[in-house]
Amino acid sequence: MDSYAVGFSRPDRWSQSRPVQTTSTWHAVEAHRPPGELDGEVELAACGAIVQVWGSQRWERVGASRTACAECQSIADRELSRAG
């Protein structure tokens, strides 16, 4: 994989009895097309989370933030280093 799009997940707002605590809202999504073409689509992240793609964001920037999924960071770093 040579590129990743950015996906955003949010806690389930319909489950008030079991609030979800998450700080890893940004995920890596394998981009087989330009990320802009995936904008708004629901995809499966590298870690397995279901996310909505934000085509205007770049994984290279968002993936380095504190709110990025650690598992996605690990997978993307490993795959991008193989491709490079």
Secondary structure, 3 states (H helix, E strand, C coil): CCCEEEEECCCCCCCCCCCCCCCCCEEEEECCCCHHHHCCCEEECCCCCEEEECCCCCHHHHCCCCCECHHHHHHHHHHHHHHC
